[in-house]
Amino acid sequence: MEPYYSDHRASLYRGEALAVLASLPDASIDAVITDPPYSSGGMVRSDRMGSTSAKYVQTSTTRDLADFSGDNRDGRAYGYWCALWLSECLRLTVPGGICAMFTDWRQLPSTTDALQAGGWVWRGVIPWHKPNGRMIRGQFANPCEYVVWGTN
């Protein structure tokens, strides 16, 4: 498979993750940096079923962003799906390479489990503080997302 973009430092591929990953050779990458759709657009399934542009694009945003699929899984389905492609990523990553995976608080437990189920050695969680985090009346604020990381 040809990269969507490539230079001497990085290559980007565009397509369904499992199909793209299966086409790449063993131990051919140094790091996996990923921000998968983590199905956090709502607390209940009906909230998650909306289009991604309706869930994530602010009303003040003037750009049109394309919708993407895969953002309507519940916690278990998300974890199993991640374990599948994370195991493919492990096959592709050189020994000692890293995986850094973005997530939010709702999928943090599933994400750490999926990383380990995919065969990675879990190394920790890095908070990513977002000063304009979502404020919900009567609840604690959610000003962070997280990077779960591990090594091959």
N, C-alpha and C positions, 0 to 999 in steps of 0.2 A: 504494500500500500504506500502510495506517495504522500508525504506530509502536506498539510494545508499551507503551512508556512515553515521555512527552515532557514537558518543561517549557521554559522560555524559553532554557535553556542547552544542552540536549542531548536527543537522541531515541535510543531503543533500539528495534531491530527484532529480531523473533524469527522464524527460519525458515531454510531452506536458503540459504546465502550468495549463490550465483549468481542465484537467482530474486529474492531481495530486492534485490540490487544492481541488477539489470537494470530494476527498476521505479522507480528513483530518477532524478531529472533531473541532467543534466550540471552540473558545477561547483556543486553544492548543499551541499557539506560543507567544513569547514575542516581537519579532521584525522581520520585513521584510527588508532584505538588498538585493537589486536586481540591476542587470546591464542588462536590457533587450536589445534585438536587436532593436536599435532605428533608423534604416532605414536612416542612414546618410552617406551612402557610395557614394553619388553623388548628384549633384544639380538637375538633371532631372531623370525621371523614367528609361531611358535606362542605365544611370550610376548605378542606384540602382539594376538593374536586374542581374548584374554579380555575380559570386560566392563570398561568404564571404572571402574565402582564397585569391582570387585575389584582393579584395577591401582592406583588412586589414593587410595582411602579408607583411612585408617589404622584399625587395629583399635580404637584409643581414641576414634575419632570416633563421636559419638552421633547425628549427623544422617543422615538418608537422603537421598542425592543421586541425581538421575536419571542414568541412563546416557545417553551421547551417541554418535553415529556419527562415522565418519571418522577414527578413531584407530588404524587398522591398516595404514596405507600404508607401503611401504618408502621409502627416501630419494628415489629418482627420482620415484615416484608422488606423494609429498608435494610435491616441488619443482614438478612440472608443475601440480598442482592449485592450489598457491599462486599461481603465475604467472597462472593464469586469473582468479582473483578479485582479485588485486592489480592487474591491468590494468583491471578494472571499477572498482576503487576509485580508480585514477588518473583515469579519466574523470569521476568524481564530485567529485573534490577540486579546490578552487580553485587557480589558479597560486600557488606559494609555500607551499601547504599541506603538512602532514607526514604521514608514516605511521610509526607505532611498533609493532613486531611482536615479541611475546615468543617465545622459543624456548629450547631447552636445548642442551647441548654436542653432542649427537648429530646434531641437525638444523641447527646453526649454519652450516656451509658451504652446505647446500641453501637455507636461508632467505635468506642474503645473495645467492645466485644468483637465487632466485625474485623477490626485491624488484627487482633490476635487470632481469630478464626481463619483469617486469610494467610496465616503463617508468619506474620511479622512479630518481632520482639517489641512489645510496647515499651516506650521510653518515657512518655509523659504527656501532659496537657499544657499548652501555652495559651493564656487568655489573650484575647484581642479586644481591647477596650474600645468601644465605639461611643464617643461622648454624646451623640444624639440618639442614644438607645431608646427603645420603646417604653413609654411610661403608661402604666395601667392603674387607674384609680383603685385604691384599696389593696394593691399588691406591691410586692417589691419590684423595683425597676429591673430591666434586663439589658444592661448596657454592654454586655460582652458576648462575643462569639468565641469559639475556641479552635485551636489547631491541635489535633491529636497526632502524635508522631511516633514512629517506630523505625527500626532498622532491620535490614536483611542480614 
